Amino acid sequence: MLKKILLLVLLAVLVGVLSGVAAIVYQKVYIETVGEGFVNIASVASIFKYTLAGAFVAAIGYLLLSLVLKGKTDMVFNLLFVVLTFASILGPIGAKLPLEQEMPELFPGLAVPMHFFPALGWFALKPLFGKSI
Protein backbone atom coordinates (compact mmCIF):
# COMPACT_ATOMS: atom_id res chain seq x y z
CA MET A 1 0.00 0.00 0.00
CA LEU A 2 2.85 2.40 0.81
CA LYS A 3 4.38 1.73 -2.62
CA LYS A 4 1.05 2.53 -4.27
CA ILE A 5 0.73 5.80 -2.32
CA LEU A 6 4.28 6.85 -3.20
CA LEU A 7 3.69 6.07 -6.88
CA LEU A 8 0.46 8.07 -6.83
CA VAL A 9 2.31 11.01 -5.26
CA LEU A 10 4.98 10.74 -7.98
CA LEU A 11 2.28 10.57 -10.65
CA ALA A 12 0.50 13.60 -9.17
CA VAL A 13 3.72 15.63 -9.14
CA LEU A 14 4.53 14.65 -12.73
CA VAL A 15 0.99 15.40 -13.92
CA GLY A 16 0.90 18.70 -12.05
CA VAL A 17 4.23 19.89 -13.40
CA LEU A 18 3.48 18.70 -16.94
CA SER A 19 0.06 20.39 -16.83
CA GLY A 20 1.58 23.57 -15.44
CA VAL A 21 4.21 23.72 -18.15
CA ALA A 22 1.59 23.06 -20.83
CA ALA A 23 -0.61 25.81 -19.38
CA ILE A 24 2.27 28.31 -19.33
CA VAL A 25 3.15 27.47 -22.94
CA TYR A 26 -0.52 27.82 -23.89
CA GLN A 27 -0.68 31.18 -22.13
CA LYS A 28 2.38 32.41 -24.05
CA VAL A 29 0.84 31.29 -27.36
CA TYR A 30 -2.46 32.92 -26.36
CA ILE A 31 -0.68 36.20 -25.62
CA GLU A 32 1.09 36.10 -29.00
CA THR A 33 -2.12 35.26 -30.83
CA VAL A 34 -4.71 37.40 -29.06
CA GLY A 35 -2.57 40.02 -27.36
CA GLU A 36 -3.95 39.38 -23.88
CA GLY A 37 -2.78 36.74 -21.40
CA PHE A 38 -4.48 37.86 -18.19
CA VAL A 39 -1.15 37.48 -16.39
CA ASN A 40 -2.48 39.51 -13.46
CA ILE A 41 -5.25 36.93 -12.97
CA ALA A 42 -3.60 33.73 -14.23
CA SER A 43 -0.04 34.15 -12.97
CA VAL A 44 2.60 31.46 -13.35
CA ALA A 45 2.42 30.74 -9.62
CA SER A 46 -1.36 30.37 -9.58
CA ILE A 47 -1.32 28.17 -12.68
CA PHE A 48 1.20 25.78 -11.08
CA LYS A 49 -0.65 25.89 -7.76
CA TYR A 50 -3.94 24.87 -9.33
CA THR A 51 -2.53 22.24 -11.68
CA LEU A 52 -0.64 20.60 -8.81
CA ALA A 53 -3.73 20.80 -6.59
CA GLY A 54 -5.87 19.23 -9.31
CA ALA A 55 -3.37 16.41 -9.79
CA PHE A 56 -3.18 15.70 -6.05
CA VAL A 57 -6.97 15.71 -5.70
CA ALA A 58 -7.09 13.27 -8.62
CA ALA A 59 -4.50 11.02 -6.96
CA ILE A 60 -6.40 11.02 -3.66
CA GLY A 61 -9.63 10.28 -5.51
CA TYR A 62 -7.96 7.45 -7.41
CA LEU A 63 -6.61 5.95 -4.19
CA LEU A 64 -9.99 6.12 -2.47
CA LEU A 65 -11.77 4.63 -5.49
CA SER A 66 -9.21 1.83 -5.72
CA LEU A 67 -9.92 0.88 -2.11
CA VAL A 68 -13.65 0.62 -2.84
CA LEU A 69 -13.82 -0.66 -6.41
CA LYS A 70 -10.74 -2.87 -6.76
CA GLY A 71 -10.78 -4.01 -10.44
CA LYS A 72 -12.96 -1.30 -12.04
CA THR A 73 -11.04 1.69 -10.66
CA ASP A 74 -9.62 2.99 -13.95
CA MET A 75 -12.92 2.94 -15.80
CA VAL A 76 -14.90 4.68 -13.04
CA PHE A 77 -12.10 7.12 -12.20
CA ASN A 78 -11.60 8.19 -15.81
CA LEU A 79 -15.33 8.79 -16.23
CA LEU A 80 -15.51 10.82 -13.01
CA PHE A 81 -12.37 12.78 -13.89
CA VAL A 82 -13.82 13.76 -17.28
CA VAL A 83 -17.19 14.74 -15.80
CA LEU A 84 -15.55 16.83 -13.05
CA THR A 85 -13.21 18.46 -15.56
CA PHE A 86 -16.14 19.50 -17.72
CA ALA A 87 -17.94 20.79 -14.63
CA SER A 88 -14.87 22.82 -13.65
CA ILE A 89 -15.04 24.95 -16.80
CA LEU A 90 -18.12 26.66 -15.40
CA GLY A 91 -15.74 28.62 -13.15
CA PRO A 92 -13.89 30.56 -15.85
CA ILE A 93 -17.01 30.89 -17.99
CA GLY A 94 -18.86 32.60 -15.15
CA ALA A 95 -15.89 34.50 -13.72
CA LYS A 96 -16.42 38.17 -12.95
CA LEU A 97 -13.19 39.97 -13.80
CA PRO A 98 -12.19 43.37 -12.40
CA LEU A 99 -13.78 46.32 -14.22
CA GLU A 100 -10.39 47.69 -15.24
CA GLN A 101 -9.53 44.45 -17.07
CA GLU A 102 -9.35 44.93 -20.82
CA MET A 103 -11.25 42.47 -23.04
CA PRO A 104 -12.67 40.27 -20.25
CA GLU A 105 -14.63 38.27 -22.83
CA LEU A 106 -11.35 36.63 -23.90
CA PHE A 107 -10.67 35.11 -20.46
CA PRO A 108 -12.65 31.88 -21.01
CA GLY A 109 -10.64 31.25 -24.19
CA LEU A 110 -7.51 31.22 -22.06
CA ALA A 111 -8.75 29.47 -18.93
CA VAL A 112 -11.13 26.80 -20.25
CA PRO A 113 -8.51 24.77 -22.18
CA MET A 114 -6.21 24.89 -19.16
CA HIS A 115 -8.81 23.00 -17.12
CA PHE A 116 -8.33 19.98 -19.38
CA PHE A 117 -4.53 19.80 -18.99
CA PRO A 118 -4.48 17.83 -15.70
CA ALA A 119 -6.85 15.21 -17.11
CA LEU A 120 -4.83 14.95 -20.31
CA GLY A 121 -1.62 14.66 -18.29
CA TRP A 122 -3.15 11.93 -16.13
CA PHE A 123 -4.40 9.98 -19.13
CA ALA A 124 -0.97 10.27 -20.79
CA LEU A 125 1.21 9.40 -17.79
CA LYS A 126 -0.88 6.89 -15.80
CA PRO A 127 -0.30 4.03 -18.31
CA LEU A 128 3.47 4.43 -17.79
CA PHE A 129 3.01 3.16 -14.23
CA GLY A 130 1.34 -0.03 -15.44
CA LYS A 131 -0.40 -2.23 -12.89
CA SER A 132 1.74 -0.95 -9.99
CA ILE A 133 -0.81 1.73 -9.12
PyRosetta script that sets phi, psi and omega in degrees:
from pyrosetta import init, pose_from_sequence

init()
pose = pose_from_sequence("MLKKILLLVLLAVLVGVLSGVAAIVYQKVYIETVGEGFVNIASVASIFKYTLAGAFVAAIGYLLLSLVLKGKTDMVFNLLFVVLTFASILGPIGAKLPLEQEMPELFPGLAVPMHFFPALGWFALKPLFGKSI")
pose.set_psi(1, -40.4)
pose.set_omega(1, 179.3)
pose.set_phi(2, -62.6)
pose.set_psi(2, -39.5)
pose.set_omega(2, 177.9)
pose.set_phi(3, -61.9)
pose.set_psi(3, -41.7)
pose.set_omega(3, 179.7)
pose.set_phi(4, -64.1)
pose.set_psi(4, -42.0)
pose.set_omega(4, 179.0)
pose.set_phi(5, -64.0)
pose.set_psi(5, -44.8)
pose.set_omega(5, 179.5)
pose.set_phi(6, -63.9)
pose.set_psi(6, -39.3)
pose.set_omega(6, 177.1)
pose.set_phi(7, -67.2)
pose.set_psi(7, -36.0)
pose.set_omega(7, 176.3)
pose.set_phi(8, -67.7)
pose.set_psi(8, -37.0)
pose.set_omega(8, 175.6)
pose.set_phi(9, -63.9)
pose.set_psi(9, -44.9)
pose.set_omega(9, 177.7)
pose.set_phi(10, -60.8)
pose.set_psi(10, -44.4)
pose.set_omega(10, 178.4)
pose.set_phi(11, -61.5)
pose.set_psi(11, -43.2)
pose.set_omega(11, -179.9)
pose.set_phi(12, -62.8)
pose.set_psi(12, -42.0)
pose.set_omega(12, 178.4)
pose.set_phi(13, -63.8)
pose.set_psi(13, -46.3)
pose.set_omega(13, 179.5)
pose.set_phi(14, -61.7)
pose.set_psi(14, -44.7)
pose.set_omega(14, 179.6)
pose.set_phi(15, -65.0)
pose.set_psi(15, -43.3)
pose.set_omega(15, 179.9)
pose.set_phi(16, -62.6)
pose.set_psi(16, -45.3)
pose.set_omega(16, 180.0)
pose.set_phi(17, -68.0)
pose.set_psi(17, -45.2)
pose.set_omega(17, 178.7)
pose.set_phi(18, -60.4)
pose.set_psi(18, -43.8)
pose.set_omega(18, 179.1)
pose.set_phi(19, -65.2)
pose.set_psi(19, -40.1)
pose.set_omega(19, 178.3)
pose.set_phi(20, -63.7)
pose.set_psi(20, -44.0)
pose.set_omega(20, 178.4)
pose.set_phi(21, -63.6)
pose.set_psi(21, -43.9)
pose.set_omega(21, 178.5)
pose.set_phi(22, -61.8)
pose.set_psi(22, -39.5)
pose.set_omega(22, 179.8)
pose.set_phi(23, -67.2)
pose.set_psi(23, -39.2)
pose.set_omega(23, 178.4)
pose.set_phi(24, -65.8)
pose.set_psi(24, -43.7)
pose.set_omega(24, 177.6)
pose.set_phi(25, -61.8)
pose.set_psi(25, -44.3)
pose.set_omega(25, 178.7)
pose.set_phi(26, -61.0)
pose.set_psi(26, -41.2)
pose.set_omega(26, 179.0)
pose.set_phi(27, -62.6)
pose.set_psi(27, -41.1)
pose.set_omega(27, 178.4)
pose.set_phi(28, -63.6)
pose.set_psi(28, -43.6)
pose.set_omega(28, 177.6)
pose.set_phi(29, -64.1)
pose.set_psi(29, -40.3)
pose.set_omega(29, 178.6)
pose.set_phi(30, -62.4)
pose.set_psi(30, -42.3)
pose.set_omega(30, 178.3)
pose.set_phi(31, -62.2)
pose.set_psi(31, -45.1)
pose.set_omega(31, -179.9)
pose.set_phi(32, -64.7)
pose.set_psi(32, -35.8)
pose.set_omega(32, -176.3)
pose.set_phi(33, -81.1)
pose.set_psi(33, -48.0)
pose.set_omega(33, -172.3)
pose.set_phi(34, -99.4)
pose.set_psi(34, -28.1)
pose.set_omega(34, -179.2)
pose.set_phi(35, 95.5)
pose.set_psi(35, -0.5)
pose.set_omega(35, 179.8)
pose.set_phi(36, -136.6)
pose.set_psi(36, 132.1)
pose.set_omega(36, -179.7)
pose.set_phi(37, -123.7)
pose.set_psi(37, 0.4)
pose.set_omega(37, 178.9)
pose.set_phi(38, 50.7)
pose.set_psi(38, 41.4)
pose.set_omega(38, -177.0)
pose.set_phi(39, -65.3)
pose.set_psi(39, -20.4)
pose.set_omega(39, 175.6)
pose.set_phi(40, -77.2)
pose.set_psi(40, -21.0)
pose.set_omega(40, 178.9)
pose.set_phi(41, -101.1)
pose.set_psi(41, -47.2)
pose.set_omega(41, -179.6)
pose.set_phi(42, -107.2)
pose.set_psi(42, 75.7)
pose.set_omega(42, -180.0)
pose.set_phi(43, -77.6)
pose.set_psi(43, 165.4)
pose.set_omega(43, 179.3)
pose.set_phi(44, -58.8)
pose.set_psi(44, -43.6)
pose.set_omega(44, -178.9)
pose.set_phi(45, -63.0)
pose.set_psi(45, -44.3)
pose.set_omega(45, -178.8)
pose.set_phi(46, -69.5)
pose.set_psi(46, -34.4)
pose.set_omega(46, 177.4)
pose.set_phi(47, -62.7)
pose.set_psi(47, -47.9)
pose.set_omega(47, 179.3)
pose.set_phi(48, -65.8)
pose.set_psi(48, -37.7)
pose.set_omega(48, 179.4)
pose.set_phi(49, -60.6)
pose.set_psi(49, -46.5)
pose.set_omega(49, -176.2)
pose.set_phi(50, -76.0)
pose.set_psi(50, -33.6)
pose.set_omega(50, 177.2)
pose.set_phi(51, -69.7)
pose.set_psi(51, -39.6)
pose.set_omega(51, 176.2)
pose.set_phi(52, -66.0)
pose.set_psi(52, -41.6)
pose.set_omega(52, 178.3)
pose.set_phi(53, -62.2)
pose.set_psi(53, -43.6)
pose.set_omega(53, 178.2)
pose.set_phi(54, -61.4)
pose.set_psi(54, -40.8)
pose.set_omega(54, 179.8)
pose.set_phi(55, -67.6)
pose.set_psi(55, -39.0)
pose.set_omega(55, 179.0)
pose.set_phi(56, -70.6)
pose.set_psi(56, -36.9)
pose.set_omega(56, 175.3)
pose.set_phi(57, -63.6)
pose.set_psi(57, -40.4)
pose.set_omega(57, 177.5)
pose.set_phi(58, -63.0)
pose.set_psi(58, -42.7)
pose.set_omega(58, -179.6)
pose.set_phi(59, -64.7)
pose.set_psi(59, -41.5)
pose.set_omega(59, 178.0)
pose.set_phi(60, -65.2)
pose.set_psi(60, -42.9)
pose.set_omega(60, 177.6)
pose.set_phi(61, -61.9)
pose.set_psi(61, -40.6)
pose.set_omega(61, 178.9)
pose.set_phi(62, -64.0)
pose.set_psi(62, -43.2)
pose.set_omega(62, 179.5)
pose.set_phi(63, -62.1)
pose.set_psi(63, -46.4)
pose.set_omega(63, -179.6)
pose.set_phi(64, -64.4)
pose.set_psi(64, -41.4)
pose.set_omega(64, 177.2)
pose.set_phi(65, -64.7)
pose.set_psi(65, -37.4)
pose.set_omega(65, -179.1)
pose.set_phi(66, -67.1)
pose.set_psi(66, -28.5)
pose.set_omega(66, 176.9)
pose.set_phi(67, -71.5)
pose.set_psi(67, -31.1)
pose.set_omega(67, -176.9)
pose.set_phi(68, -89.9)
pose.set_psi(68, -44.2)
pose.set_omega(68, -169.5)
pose.set_phi(69, -95.4)
pose.set_psi(69, -19.4)
pose.set_omega(69, -177.7)
pose.set_phi(70, 57.8)
pose.set_psi(70, -98.2)
pose.set_omega(70, -170.3)
pose.set_phi(71, -78.1)
pose.set_psi(71, -20.7)
pose.set_omega(71, -175.7)
pose.set_phi(72, -101.7)
pose.set_psi(72, 17.5)
pose.set_omega(72, -173.7)
pose.set_phi(73, -59.8)
pose.set_psi(73, -49.9)
pose.set_omega(73, -175.3)
pose.set_phi(74, -60.0)
pose.set_psi(74, -45.0)
pose.set_omega(74, -177.4)
pose.set_phi(75, -63.7)
pose.set_psi(75, -48.2)
pose.set_omega(75, -178.2)
pose.set_phi(76, -68.8)
pose.set_psi(76, -43.1)
pose.set_omega(76, -179.6)
pose.set_phi(77, -61.7)
pose.set_psi(77, -46.7)
pose.set_omega(77, -179.5)
pose.set_phi(78, -60.2)
pose.set_psi(78, -41.8)
pose.set_omega(78, 178.0)
pose.set_phi(79, -63.2)
pose.set_psi(79, -46.7)
pose.set_omega(79, 178.6)
pose.set_phi(80, -63.6)
pose.set_psi(80, -40.6)
pose.set_omega(80, -179.4)
pose.set_phi(81, -62.8)
pose.set_psi(81, -42.6)
pose.set_omega(81, 178.7)
pose.set_phi(82, -65.6)
pose.set_psi(82, -44.9)
pose.set_omega(82, -179.8)
pose.set_phi(83, -62.2)
pose.set_psi(83, -45.8)
pose.set_omega(83, -179.9)
pose.set_phi(84, -67.1)
pose.set_psi(84, -33.7)
pose.set_omega(84, 177.2)
pose.set_phi(85, -65.7)
pose.set_psi(85, -45.0)
pose.set_omega(85, 176.8)
pose.set_phi(86, -62.6)
pose.set_psi(86, -39.1)
pose.set_omega(86, 178.3)
pose.set_phi(87, -65.1)
pose.set_psi(87, -32.2)
pose.set_omega(87, -177.0)
pose.set_phi(88, -69.1)
pose.set_psi(88, -19.8)
pose.set_omega(88, -179.4)
pose.set_phi(89, -72.8)
pose.set_psi(89, -11.3)
pose.set_omega(89, 176.0)
pose.set_phi(90, -64.6)
pose.set_psi(90, -27.9)
pose.set_omega(90, 178.4)
pose.set_phi(91, -59.8)
pose.set_psi(91, -59.3)
pose.set_omega(91, -179.7)
pose.set_phi(92, -68.6)
pose.set_psi(92, -27.4)
pose.set_omega(92, 178.4)
pose.set_phi(93, -67.1)
pose.set_psi(93, -38.1)
pose.set_omega(93, -178.3)
pose.set_phi(94, -97.3)
pose.set_psi(94, 8.6)
pose.set_omega(94, -175.7)
pose.set_phi(95, -66.1)
pose.set_psi(95, 137.0)
pose.set_omega(95, 174.5)
pose.set_phi(96, -99.9)
pose.set_psi(96, 109.6)
pose.set_omega(96, -178.5)
pose.set_phi(97, -86.6)
pose.set_psi(97, 159.6)
pose.set_omega(97, 177.8)
pose.set_phi(98, -58.4)
pose.set_psi(98, 148.9)
pose.set_omega(98, -176.8)
pose.set_phi(99, -62.7)
pose.set_psi(99, -28.8)
pose.set_omega(99, -179.1)
pose.set_phi(100, -79.7)
pose.set_psi(100, -4.8)
pose.set_omega(100, 179.8)
pose.set_phi(101, -71.3)
pose.set_psi(101, 126.4)
pose.set_omega(101, 177.0)
pose.set_phi(102, -77.3)
pose.set_psi(102, 142.9)
pose.set_omega(102, 176.3)
pose.set_phi(103, 47.6)
pose.set_psi(103, 58.0)
pose.set_omega(103, -178.9)
pose.set_phi(104, -64.3)
pose.set_psi(104, -20.4)
pose.set_omega(104, 180.0)
pose.set_phi(105, -67.1)
pose.set_psi(105, -14.1)
pose.set_omega(105, 178.9)
pose.set_phi(106, -86.8)
pose.set_psi(106, -10.8)
pose.set_omega(106, -176.7)
pose.set_phi(107, -60.2)
pose.set_psi(107, -45.1)
pose.set_omega(107, 178.6)
pose.set_phi(108, -59.1)
pose.set_psi(108, -32.4)
pose.set_omega(108, 177.9)
pose.set_phi(109, -64.5)
pose.set_psi(109, -26.1)
pose.set_omega(109, 176.0)
pose.set_phi(110, -85.9)
pose.set_psi(110, -49.1)
pose.set_omega(110, -169.2)
pose.set_phi(111, -80.4)
pose.set_psi(111, -34.8)
pose.set_omega(111, -175.8)
pose.set_phi(112, -61.1)
pose.set_psi(112, -49.5)
pose.set_omega(112, 178.9)
pose.set_phi(113, -60.9)
pose.set_psi(113, -31.3)
pose.set_omega(113, 179.6)
pose.set_phi(114, -63.7)
pose.set_psi(114, -26.6)
pose.set_omega(114, -180.0)
pose.set_phi(115, -68.7)
pose.set_psi(115, -20.5)
pose.set_omega(115, -179.9)
pose.set_phi(116, -88.5)
pose.set_psi(116, -13.5)
pose.set_omega(116, -176.1)
pose.set_phi(117, -62.9)
pose.set_psi(117, -42.5)
pose.set_omega(117, 176.9)
pose.set_phi(118, -61.6)
pose.set_psi(118, -40.4)
pose.set_omega(118, 178.5)
pose.set_phi(119, -65.3)
pose.set_psi(119, -43.4)
pose.set_omega(119, 178.3)
pose.set_phi(120, -62.8)
pose.set_psi(120, -41.0)
pose.set_omega(120, 177.5)
pose.set_phi(121, -62.7)
pose.set_psi(121, -41.5)
pose.set_omega(121, 178.8)
pose.set_phi(122, -63.6)
pose.set_psi(122, -47.3)
pose.set_omega(122, -178.3)
pose.set_phi(123, -65.1)
pose.set_psi(123, -28.4)
pose.set_omega(123, 179.2)
pose.set_phi(124, -80.8)
pose.set_psi(124, -38.0)
pose.set_omega(124, -172.8)
pose.set_phi(125, -95.0)
pose.set_psi(125, -27.7)
pose.set_omega(125, -177.9)
pose.set_phi(126, -57.6)
pose.set_psi(126, -41.5)
pose.set_omega(126, 179.1)
pose.set_phi(127, -62.1)
pose.set_psi(127, -22.9)
pose.set_omega(127, 178.4)
pose.set_phi(128, -66.8)
pose.set_psi(128, -20.4)
pose.set_omega(128, -179.9)
pose.set_phi(129, -89.6)
pose.set_psi(129, -6.4)
pose.set_omega(129, 175.6)
pose.set_phi(130, 59.0)
pose.set_psi(130, -141.1)
pose.set_omega(130, -177.3)
pose.set_phi(131, -86.7)
pose.set_psi(131, 1.8)
pose.set_omega(131, -176.0)
pose.set_phi(132, -74.6)
pose.set_psi(132, -14.1)
pose.set_omega(132, 176.4)
pose.set_phi(133, -105.9)
pose.dump_pdb("model.pdb")
